[in-house]
Structure formats: C-alpha cells, structure tokens
C-alpha cells in the first residue's frame, strides 16, 4: 500500500480522486453506499474504474445511491449561482443526527417526526423548480447510464454491477460515500466552529473536498463510519425506488 493510501485518522481528498479507492476495493467485490445531490461524482468515478481496459477478476459491485426527490418542492436547494447555500447549512440540523445539538435526538432526519421539533424550521430562499427539473433529469440519466454499463459488462463477462437509486424528500445537505463500511468519504466540516462547512453547489462535482476515514485509523474513525452507516440504513429504509416519472 502506498503512503498516500495508508489510512490516517482523517485526511482530506478531492471527490475526483474517489476512483483510486474504488479500484483498490474491486478485488473484494465491494458494496458502495452513497448519499448526494445527484450521485454524479460517485457514478462517474466508478464507471471509469469498470471501463478500464486492464479490469480483471470479474468483480461484483453493488452500488446504492440516495438522492433528494427533485419531483417535490425543496426548501434551501443550493442553486448553481450560489444562492441558498446558507439555508442548506442550517438544514443540516434537521437531516443529520450527528450535527452538534442533534445527536441522539428522536426523529432526527425527519423534521415532521416526534422529537424533531428542536431542529427548527427551514429558513431561506425556498424552492427552485427549474433547478429541480434539471437535477432530476441528471439523476434519471445517471441511472440509465449505469444500467447500460451493467449490460455491457455482463455481456462481455468483465464484471457484475448491481445499481439502485432511491429518492427521499430531503434537502441535499449531507454528502458521503461508504465503501464496504470500512472507508468513509464525508463532506468536509469546519469542526472548530461546530458547524458544517458551506455546501458545494451541484456544479462542484469532482472538485468537492471530502474527509476520508478508515476503520484501521482508530476509534474515532470507526465510530464515524459506524454512525454514517446507520444513517444510510435509516434513510434507505424510508426512501423509495427511483422511477423515470418520479
């Protein structure tokens, strides 16, 4: 393992570097779980790995992606012109049970659930229907592309790819990716101030900065990975399958 791949307690990586970690995991037939605005960066990085000419071993990859339900109005949606970012930061408290002041709160992640009242209402610019339609088309296109890739890989007996997108009515303020519950790539946080760093706009993509955690890096990393895994499982259980019509 190269020095750059050795797990530190935490390290910052650019989202466009996810591919090398996916490649490392391929021999173990990885399960990849992601929550994001569209899932585009994870899909792009995984697709590049599986389309490489030197792919061997016929890996079996399971990819599960949770994205916001862009067919429904979303308060605080980050616009590509930058407006709406602060509202998205404030909304973290409603969807992320690890956010300061929200740990262990019953109903965290569902503003309408009992015990979620301390999250407070969403304040900010409101809905952007045009942007939602654009992002919805992007998500549907990504799902279509991955289904086509699976068919090509299967016909060529090069790999197996199981992909499922699910949608949930939440503001896209939580972004993370888990590989086999042993590595976590989480949105960067400004922990010194106890609040989330400003969310990257959807256009940030490959340039977004993520914090990498590895189970071998110590107790803090293992706990971070465990709690993110629990959050994904909870969101997945209430999300619904993606359809072309919503």
C-alpha positions as CSV (number, residue, x, y, z in Angstrom):
1,X,0.0,0.0,0.0
2,X,1.4,3.4,-1.0
3,X,1.9,6.1,1.6
4,X,-1.0,8.1,0.1
5,X,-3.3,5.1,0.5
6,X,-2.4,4.3,4.1
7,X,-5.2,5.3,6.5
8,X,-4.7,8.3,8.7
9,X,-7.2,9.2,11.4
10,X,-8.7,11.5,8.8
11,X,-7.5,13.1,5.6
12,X,-8.9,15.4,3.0
13,X,-9.3,14.1,-0.5
14,X,-10.9,15.7,-3.6
15,X,-14.0,13.9,-4.9
16,X,-12.4,13.4,-8.2
17,X,-9.9,11.0,-6.5
18,X,-12.5,8.5,-5.4
19,X,-11.7,6.3,-8.4
20,X,-8.4,5.1,-7.0
21,X,-10.1,4.0,-3.8
22,X,-12.8,2.2,-5.8
23,X,-10.1,0.4,-7.8
24,X,-8.4,-0.7,-4.6
25,X,-11.6,-2.3,-3.4
26,X,-12.6,-4.0,-6.6
27,X,-10.9,-7.4,-5.9
28,X,-13.1,-7.7,-2.8
29,X,-16.4,-7.3,-4.6
30,X,-17.3,-4.0,-2.8
31,X,-20.6,-2.6,-1.7
32,X,-20.7,1.2,-2.2
33,X,-23.3,3.3,-0.4
34,X,-23.7,7.0,-1.2
35,X,-25.8,10.0,-0.3
36,X,-25.5,13.0,-2.5
37,X,-27.2,15.7,-4.6
38,X,-27.3,13.6,-7.7
39,X,-24.7,10.8,-7.2
40,X,-22.9,12.0,-10.3
41,X,-19.4,12.1,-9.0
42,X,-19.6,8.6,-7.4
43,X,-21.2,7.2,-10.6
44,X,-18.6,8.8,-12.8
45,X,-15.6,7.6,-10.7
46,X,-17.0,4.0,-10.5
47,X,-17.8,3.9,-14.2
48,X,-14.2,5.0,-15.1
49,X,-12.9,2.1,-13.0
50,X,-15.1,-0.5,-14.6
51,X,-14.5,0.7,-18.1
52,X,-10.7,0.4,-17.8
53,X,-9.1,-1.9,-20.3
54,X,-7.0,-3.6,-17.5
55,X,-10.0,-4.6,-15.5
56,X,-9.5,-8.2,-14.3
57,X,-11.1,-10.8,-12.0
58,X,-14.8,-10.0,-13.0
59,X,-15.6,-8.0,-9.8
60,X,-19.1,-7.8,-8.5
61,X,-20.0,-4.3,-7.4
62,X,-23.2,-3.3,-5.5
63,X,-23.9,0.5,-5.7
64,X,-26.8,2.1,-3.7
65,X,-27.4,5.8,-4.1
66,X,-29.8,8.1,-2.2
67,X,-30.7,11.4,-3.7
68,X,-33.3,14.1,-3.0
69,X,-36.7,13.7,-4.5
70,X,-36.5,16.5,-7.0
71,X,-40.1,16.0,-8.1
72,X,-41.2,17.6,-4.8
73,X,-40.6,21.2,-3.7
74,X,-37.3,21.6,-1.7
75,X,-36.6,24.5,0.6
76,X,-33.0,25.6,0.7
77,X,-31.9,23.9,-2.5
78,X,-28.3,25.1,-3.4
79,X,-28.5,27.0,-6.6
80,X,-25.7,26.9,-9.2
81,X,-25.4,30.7,-8.8
82,X,-24.5,30.2,-5.1
83,X,-27.7,31.4,-3.5
84,X,-29.4,29.2,-1.0
85,X,-26.1,27.9,0.5
86,X,-26.7,29.3,4.0
87,X,-30.2,27.8,4.2
88,X,-28.7,24.4,3.2
89,X,-26.2,24.7,6.1
90,X,-29.0,25.5,8.6
91,X,-31.0,22.5,7.4
92,X,-28.2,20.1,8.3
93,X,-29.6,20.0,11.8
94,X,-32.8,18.5,10.5
95,X,-31.3,15.7,8.5
96,X,-28.0,14.8,10.1
97,X,-28.3,13.3,13.6
98,X,-24.5,13.9,14.2
99,X,-24.8,17.6,13.8
100,X,-24.0,19.5,17.0
101,X,-27.0,19.7,19.3
102,X,-28.9,16.9,17.4
103,X,-27.0,13.8,18.5
104,X,-29.4,11.1,19.7
105,X,-32.4,13.2,19.0
106,X,-35.5,11.0,18.3
107,X,-36.8,11.8,14.8
108,X,-33.6,13.4,13.6
109,X,-33.6,13.3,9.8
110,X,-37.3,13.7,9.6
111,X,-38.5,17.3,10.6
112,X,-42.0,16.1,11.0
113,X,-41.3,13.2,13.3
114,X,-41.9,13.3,17.0
115,X,-38.9,14.7,18.8
116,X,-37.6,16.5,15.7
117,X,-39.0,19.9,16.8
118,X,-35.7,21.1,18.1
119,X,-34.3,21.1,14.5
120,X,-36.3,24.3,13.8
121,X,-38.0,25.3,10.6
122,X,-36.1,25.8,7.3
123,X,-35.5,29.4,6.6
124,X,-34.2,30.7,3.3
125,X,-34.8,31.2,-0.3
126,X,-37.4,28.5,-0.9
127,X,-37.9,26.3,-3.9
128,X,-36.3,26.4,-7.4
129,X,-38.5,24.3,-9.7
130,X,-36.2,24.9,-12.8
131,X,-33.1,23.6,-11.0
132,X,-35.1,20.6,-9.6
133,X,-36.1,19.6,-13.1
134,X,-32.5,19.9,-14.3
135,X,-31.2,17.8,-11.4
136,X,-34.0,15.2,-11.8
137,X,-33.1,14.7,-15.5
138,X,-29.4,14.3,-14.4
139,X,-30.3,11.6,-11.8
140,X,-32.5,9.7,-14.3
141,X,-29.8,9.8,-16.9
142,X,-27.2,8.5,-14.4
143,X,-29.4,5.6,-13.5
144,X,-29.9,4.8,-17.2
145,X,-26.2,5.0,-18.0
146,X,-25.3,2.6,-15.1
147,X,-28.0,0.1,-16.3
148,X,-26.4,0.3,-19.8
149,X,-23.0,-0.2,-18.4
150,X,-24.1,-3.3,-16.4
151,X,-25.4,-4.8,-19.6
152,X,-22.1,-4.2,-21.4
153,X,-20.1,-5.6,-18.6
154,X,-22.3,-8.6,-18.3
155,X,-22.3,-9.4,-22.0
156,X,-18.5,-9.2,-22.0
157,X,-18.2,-11.2,-18.8
158,X,-16.0,-8.5,-17.4
159,X,-17.9,-7.6,-14.2
160,X,-21.2,-7.6,-12.4
161,X,-22.9,-4.4,-11.4
162,X,-25.9,-4.1,-9.2
163,X,-27.2,-0.5,-9.0
164,X,-30.2,1.0,-7.3
165,X,-31.1,4.7,-6.9
166,X,-33.6,5.7,-4.2
167,X,-35.2,9.1,-3.6
168,X,-36.1,10.8,-0.4
169,X,-37.7,14.2,0.3
170,X,-34.7,15.9,2.0
171,X,-32.7,18.9,1.4
172,X,-29.3,17.9,-0.2
173,X,-27.0,19.0,2.6
174,X,-25.5,15.6,3.6
175,X,-22.9,14.1,1.2
176,X,-21.0,10.9,1.9
177,X,-19.8,7.7,0.4
178,X,-19.1,4.4,2.2
179,X,-17.0,1.5,0.8
180,X,-17.8,-1.8,2.5
181,X,-18.4,0.1,5.8
182,X,-14.6,0.2,6.1
183,X,-13.9,3.5,4.4
184,X,-16.0,6.7,4.6
185,X,-15.7,9.8,2.4
186,X,-17.6,12.5,4.1
187,X,-18.3,16.2,3.3
188,X,-15.7,18.5,4.8
189,X,-16.6,20.0,8.1
190,X,-15.4,23.1,10.0
191,X,-15.3,21.4,13.3
192,X,-13.6,24.3,15.0
193,X,-16.8,26.3,14.8
194,X,-19.1,23.3,15.4
195,X,-21.0,23.8,12.2
196,X,-20.9,22.4,8.7
197,X,-18.7,24.0,6.1
198,X,-20.7,25.7,3.3
199,X,-22.1,23.1,0.9
200,X,-20.6,22.8,-2.5
201,X,-23.1,23.7,-5.3
202,X,-24.2,20.9,-7.6
203,X,-21.6,22.1,-10.1
204,X,-18.7,21.5,-7.7
205,X,-18.6,17.8,-8.5
206,X,-15.1,16.4,-8.8
207,X,-13.7,19.4,-7.1
208,X,-15.6,19.0,-3.8
209,X,-13.4,18.3,-0.8
210,X,-14.3,15.2,1.3
211,X,-12.8,13.9,4.5
212,X,-11.6,10.3,4.3
213,X,-11.9,7.9,7.3
214,X,-10.7,4.3,7.5
215,X,-11.6,1.7,10.1
216,X,-7.9,0.9,10.8
217,X,-7.3,4.5,11.8
218,X,-8.6,4.3,15.3
219,X,-11.7,4.5,17.5
220,X,-12.8,8.0,16.2
221,X,-12.7,6.8,12.6
222,X,-14.6,3.6,13.4
223,X,-17.3,5.5,15.2
224,X,-17.7,8.0,12.4
225,X,-18.0,5.1,9.9
226,X,-20.5,3.3,12.1
227,X,-22.8,6.3,12.6
228,X,-22.7,7.2,8.9
229,X,-23.6,3.6,8.1
230,X,-26.6,3.7,10.5
231,X,-27.7,7.0,8.9
232,X,-27.5,5.5,5.4
233,X,-29.5,2.4,6.5
234,X,-32.2,4.6,8.1
235,X,-32.5,6.8,5.1
236,X,-32.5,3.8,2.7
237,X,-35.3,2.1,4.7
238,X,-37.7,5.0,4.1
239,X,-36.6,6.1,0.6
240,X,-38.5,4.9,-2.4
241,X,-37.1,3.5,-5.7
242,X,-36.3,5.9,-8.5
243,X,-38.6,5.9,-11.4
244,X,-38.5,7.9,-14.6
245,X,-41.7,9.7,-13.8
246,X,-41.0,10.3,-10.1
